[in-house]
């Protein structure tokens, strides 16, 4: 029995090391009839990596559930957990979620390397956008919302901005998160824990008594969280938060869906950003890199942004009210087109964008 446990742990370590070496963002464990597929998410692709026997994979899932403090015996309801893993001296946060399926449990592991935050001038593919993002941290109060789908780089951008505000602008930053995705020594991080009596509402009350300059409120998932973020901005603090929307203006409509009235939105909202990760063109190879290319196997992705602030934000607010429909502002599609024209981004990204626009 001990040998079996050791072999399962060795298998788990081997899969994690392989995923981290390849630069994967997620590990998918997907059950089938007699076997189980393990796939890695690399950029925009989900690639099959291993095929395991069903019995072996069930033990592997139980191993991950055990070390992430989940209930091993409960396979009928979704669960979530987290733990840390050390890879080549770098601490990696692993966020795990399970989902009951007809064949067996399915599991997804999000890999969150706790490396140093990227400098602000590398946040965007275009330097002017990076400067605009960091300038938002100089506001004394208001609400800043970062939007984008899962895996678009919102968390990386958010923590980089918070670190910059704490170290370079000397702001007191406190975060309220559920869960804490990346450990950051430059800010004070608070974990939401309902069992311990730390909810978003009670946590915010405690934070406001702790003299913060900037408050980061995790992700806006429901009406309660939206009201808390707006309430904190109305108290005279700068509040940063994230939201899942297709584009920047979608965040405004989402706030309205959560019951936030127009007056509160206009008084608090100072910026909304939408972010995407795009595949960068290799400066040495025309298409796919050869195995001998210097950049082969390296992370070749960059971020592009749609930033609504100032006049562009006012224009979008007016459009949402039906007052103005003719004002033009720079969109994500414009940023991708610019990157392709300058030779930074692969043309395939624009084709993906066209398909995305047609789905709307």
matplotlib code that plots the C-alpha trace (Angstrom):
import matplotlib.pyplot as plt

x = [0.0, 2.8, 4.5, 1.2, 0.9, 4.5, 4.0, 0.8, 2.7, 5.5, 3.0, 1.4, 4.8, 5.8, 2.6, 3.0, 6.7, 5.8, 3.0, 5.2, 8.1, 5.9, 4.4, 0.8, -1.8, -4.2, -4.2, -7.4, -8.2, -11.1, -12.8, -13.8, -15.2, -12.3, -9.5, -8.9, -7.3, -4.9, -4.6, -2.6, -3.8, -1.0, -2.1, -5.2, -4.9, -5.9, -3.5, -3.7, -0.6, -1.4, -3.8, -4.2, -6.2, -9.4, -8.2, -4.9, -6.6, -9.1, -6.2, -4.5, -7.6, -7.9, -4.3, -4.8, -8.1, -6.3, -3.4, -5.7, -7.9, -11.0, -13.4, -12.0, -15.2, -17.6, -17.8, -21.3, -20.9, -18.4, -15.5, -12.6, -9.3, -5.8, -2.2, 1.4, 4.0, 7.7, 9.1, 12.8, 12.8, 9.7, 6.5, 3.5, 0.0, -2.4, -6.1, -8.1, -11.8, -13.7, -16.9, -19.0, -19.5, -21.3, -18.2, -16.2, -14.9, -13.4, -10.7, -9.0, -5.8, -5.0, -1.2, -0.3, 3.5, 4.3, 7.2, 8.0, 5.5, 6.2, 7.3, 4.5, 6.2, 5.7, 2.0, 0.9, 2.3, 2.1, 4.0, 1.4, -1.2, 1.1, 1.6, -2.2, -2.8, -0.2, -1.6, -4.9, -3.2, -2.6, -6.3, -7.3, -10.7, -13.0, -13.6, -11.4, -12.7, -10.5, -12.5, -11.7, -12.3, -10.6, -6.9, -6.6, -4.0, -6.3, -4.7, -1.2, -2.1, -3.9, -1.1, 1.5, -0.5, -1.0, 2.8, 3.7, 1.2, 2.6, 6.3, 6.6, 3.7, 3.8, 0.2, -1.2, -2.9, -5.2, -6.8, -10.0, -9.9, -11.7, -9.3, -5.9, -4.5, -1.0, 1.0, 2.4, 4.6, 4.1, 0.4, -1.8, -3.9, -7.1, -8.7, -12.5, -13.5, -17.2, -16.6, -14.3, -16.8, -14.8, -17.3, -16.9, -19.2, -17.5, -14.0, -14.6, -15.8, -12.5, -10.4, -12.0, -10.8, -7.3, -6.5, -6.1, -5.3, -6.2, -8.6, -8.7, -12.0, -11.5, -13.9, -17.4, -19.6, -22.9, -24.9, -23.5, -19.9, -20.8, -22.5, -19.5, -17.0, -19.2, -19.7, -15.9, -15.3, -18.0, -16.1, -13.2, -10.9, -9.5, -11.0, -9.7, -11.7, -12.2, -15.2, -15.9, -17.2, -16.5, -15.5, -15.1, -18.5, -20.0, -18.9, -21.3, -24.3, -23.2, -23.2, -26.7, -27.8, -26.5, -28.8, -26.2, -28.0, -26.7, -25.8, -23.5, -21.8, -21.2, -19.8, -17.5, -16.4, -13.1, -11.9, -12.8, -10.2, -10.7, -7.7, -6.6, -3.5, -2.3, 0.3, 3.3, 5.1, 8.6, 11.1, 13.3, 10.9, 8.1, 5.6, 6.2, 9.6, 12.0, 13.5, 16.7, 15.1, 16.3, 12.7, 11.3, 9.6, 9.6, 6.5, 5.6, 2.4, 1.6, -1.4, -3.5, -6.0, -9.2, -9.1, -12.2, -11.4, -12.0, -13.8, -14.1, -15.7, -18.1, -19.0, -19.8, -21.9, -23.9, -24.3, -25.5, -28.2, -29.1, -28.0, -25.0, -24.4, -21.8, -18.7, -15.8, -13.2, -10.3, -11.4, -9.6, -10.0, -8.2, -5.3, -5.0, -5.1, -2.4, -0.2, -0.5, 0.3, 3.4, 4.4, 4.1, 1.1, 0.4, -2.3, -4.1, -5.1, -7.1, -8.9, -9.8, -11.1, -13.3, -14.9, -15.4, -17.1, -19.4, -20.5, -21.8]
y = [0.0, 2.3, 1.6, 2.4, 5.8, 6.6, 5.8, 7.9, 10.8, 10.4, 10.4, 13.6, 15.3, 14.2, 15.6, 18.9, 19.2, 18.5, 21.1, 23.8, 23.0, 23.4, 26.6, 25.3, 27.4, 24.5, 20.7, 19.0, 15.5, 14.3, 10.9, 8.6, 5.1, 2.9, 5.5, 9.1, 11.9, 14.4, 17.6, 20.8, 24.2, 26.0, 29.4, 29.1, 25.3, 22.3, 19.6, 15.9, 14.8, 11.5, 8.6, 6.8, 3.8, 4.7, 3.1, 4.9, 8.2, 7.8, 7.4, 10.4, 12.6, 11.4, 12.3, 15.9, 16.2, 15.0, 17.5, 20.4, 19.7, 18.4, 15.6, 12.4, 10.4, 13.0, 12.5, 13.7, 17.5, 20.0, 20.9, 23.4, 23.6, 24.9, 24.0, 25.1, 23.2, 24.0, 23.8, 24.6, 26.9, 28.8, 28.4, 27.6, 28.0, 25.3, 26.0, 22.8, 22.2, 19.0, 18.4, 15.1, 13.5, 10.4, 8.4, 9.7, 12.9, 15.6, 17.8, 21.0, 22.4, 26.0, 26.7, 30.0, 30.5, 32.9, 34.6, 38.3, 40.6, 41.8, 45.5, 47.9, 48.8, 45.2, 45.0, 45.8, 45.2, 49.0, 51.3, 54.1, 51.6, 50.5, 54.2, 54.7, 51.7, 52.8, 56.3, 54.9, 54.1, 57.8, 58.5, 59.2, 57.4, 55.7, 52.3, 50.5, 47.3, 44.8, 42.5, 39.6, 35.9, 33.2, 33.0, 36.5, 37.7, 39.8, 38.5, 39.1, 42.7, 43.4, 42.2, 44.1, 47.3, 46.8, 46.1, 49.2, 51.3, 50.0, 50.3, 53.2, 55.4, 54.5, 53.5, 51.3, 48.4, 45.9, 43.0, 41.1, 37.9, 34.5, 32.7, 34.5, 33.5, 34.9, 35.7, 39.2, 40.6, 44.2, 44.3, 43.2, 40.2, 39.1, 35.7, 35.5, 32.8, 32.4, 29.8, 32.2, 35.1, 36.9, 37.6, 40.3, 42.6, 42.1, 42.0, 45.4, 47.0, 45.9, 47.0, 50.5, 50.9, 50.0, 53.2, 51.8, 53.9, 51.2, 48.3, 45.3, 43.4, 40.0, 39.2, 40.7, 37.6, 38.7, 41.6, 41.6, 41.8, 44.6, 46.6, 46.2, 47.4, 50.5, 51.2, 51.1, 53.5, 55.9, 56.1, 57.8, 55.0, 53.7, 50.2, 47.7, 44.6, 42.1, 40.9, 38.4, 40.2, 40.1, 43.8, 46.9, 48.3, 45.0, 45.8, 48.7, 46.6, 43.9, 46.5, 47.5, 43.9, 43.7, 46.5, 49.4, 52.6, 55.1, 57.8, 55.4, 54.2, 57.7, 58.9, 55.9, 54.4, 56.0, 53.2, 49.9, 47.7, 44.6, 42.4, 39.5, 37.5, 37.2, 35.0, 37.1, 36.6, 35.3, 38.0, 35.3, 32.8, 33.5, 31.0, 28.2, 28.3, 25.5, 23.5, 25.4, 28.9, 30.9, 31.8, 28.2, 27.0, 30.4, 32.2, 34.2, 35.9, 39.5, 41.5, 43.9, 46.2, 48.2, 51.0, 53.1, 56.2, 60.0, 61.0, 57.4, 56.2, 59.2, 58.3, 54.7, 55.8, 58.0, 55.2, 52.9, 55.5, 55.9, 59.5, 59.2, 56.4, 57.9, 58.4, 56.2, 54.8, 52.3, 48.7, 45.4, 44.7, 48.0, 47.0, 43.6, 45.1, 47.6, 44.8, 42.8, 45.9, 46.5, 42.8, 42.0, 39.7, 36.7, 37.1, 34.1, 36.2, 38.5, 35.6, 34.4, 38.0, 37.9, 34.6, 36.1, 39.2, 37.0, 35.1, 38.2]
z = [0.0, 0.9, -2.5, -4.3, -2.5, -3.3, -7.0, -7.1, -5.5, -8.0, -10.9, -9.6, -9.2, -12.7, -14.3, -12.4, -13.3, -17.0, -17.0, -15.4, -17.7, -20.8, -19.4, -19.1, -17.3, -16.5, -16.2, -17.2, -16.0, -18.1, -17.6, -20.4, -20.5, -19.6, -19.4, -18.5, -20.6, -19.1, -21.1, -20.8, -21.7, -23.6, -24.7, -26.7, -27.2, -25.1, -25.9, -24.9, -22.9, -21.1, -21.1, -17.8, -16.7, -14.8, -11.5, -11.6, -12.3, -9.5, -7.1, -8.7, -8.2, -4.6, -4.0, -5.3, -3.2, -0.1, -0.3, -1.1, 2.0, 0.1, 1.0, -0.6, 0.0, -1.5, -5.3, -5.8, -5.5, -6.9, -4.6, -4.7, -2.9, -3.1, -2.1, -2.8, -4.8, -5.1, -8.7, -9.2, -6.1, -7.2, -5.2, -7.4, -6.2, -7.4, -7.4, -7.8, -8.7, -9.2, -11.0, -10.8, -14.3, -15.5, -15.9, -12.9, -11.4, -13.6, -12.2, -13.3, -11.8, -12.3, -12.1, -10.5, -10.3, -7.4, -9.3, -9.0, -10.6, -14.1, -14.2, -15.2, -18.5, -19.6, -18.8, -22.3, -25.8, -26.3, -23.9, -23.9, -22.6, -19.8, -18.8, -18.9, -16.6, -14.0, -14.0, -12.7, -9.5, -8.8, -8.3, -4.7, -5.0, -7.4, -8.9, -11.5, -13.1, -15.0, -17.3, -19.5, -19.8, -17.7, -18.6, -20.1, -17.6, -15.4, -12.2, -13.3, -14.4, -11.1, -8.8, -10.9, -10.6, -6.8, -6.3, -8.3, -6.3, -3.0, -3.8, -6.2, -5.2, -1.5, -1.2, 1.6, -0.3, 1.3, -0.7, 0.1, -1.9, -2.2, -2.6, -2.5, -5.9, -5.6, -2.5, -2.5, 0.2, -0.8, 0.1, 3.0, 1.8, 3.6, 2.8, 2.9, 5.3, 6.0, 8.7, 10.6, 10.2, 7.5, 4.7, 2.0, 4.1, 7.4, 5.8, 4.1, 7.4, 9.1, 6.1, 6.2, 9.8, 8.8, 6.9, 3.4, 0.3, -2.2, -1.7, -4.0, -3.9, -5.6, -8.3, -8.7, -8.9, -7.5, -6.3, -2.8, -4.0, -6.5, -3.8, -1.5, -4.2, -5.0, -1.3, -0.7, -3.6, -2.3, 1.1, -0.6, -1.5, -4.7, -5.4, -7.9, -8.8, -11.7, -13.7, -16.5, -19.5, -23.2, -23.5, -21.3, -21.8, -20.7, -17.1, -17.0, -18.1, -15.6, -12.7, -13.8, -13.7, -10.1, -9.1, -9.0, -10.0, -12.6, -10.1, -8.1, -11.3, -12.6, -9.2, -8.6, -12.0, -13.3, -15.6, -17.1, -19.0, -21.1, -21.6, -23.9, -24.3, -27.9, -29.7, -30.7, -34.0, -33.8, -35.0, -36.5, -38.1, -40.5, -39.1, -36.6, -34.8, -35.6, -32.6, -33.0, -32.8, -29.8, -28.8, -29.3, -26.2, -24.5, -23.5, -26.6, -25.5, -24.8, -23.5, -25.4, -23.7, -24.3, -21.8, -21.1, -19.0, -19.3, -22.5, -23.8, -20.6, -20.6, -24.2, -23.4, -20.4, -22.7, -25.2, -22.5, -21.6, -25.3, -25.4, -27.8, -30.3, -32.6, -30.5, -31.5, -29.1, -29.4, -29.0, -28.4, -32.1, -32.9, -30.6, -32.3, -35.8, -34.7, -33.4, -36.6, -38.8, -36.7, -37.1, -33.3, -33.5, -35.6, -38.3, -36.9, -34.0, -36.2, -37.7, -34.2, -33.6, -36.7, -35.5, -32.1, -33.5, -35.6, -32.6, -30.9]

ax = plt.figure().add_subplot(projection="3d")
ax.plot(x, y, z, "-o")
ax.set_aspect("equal")
plt.show()
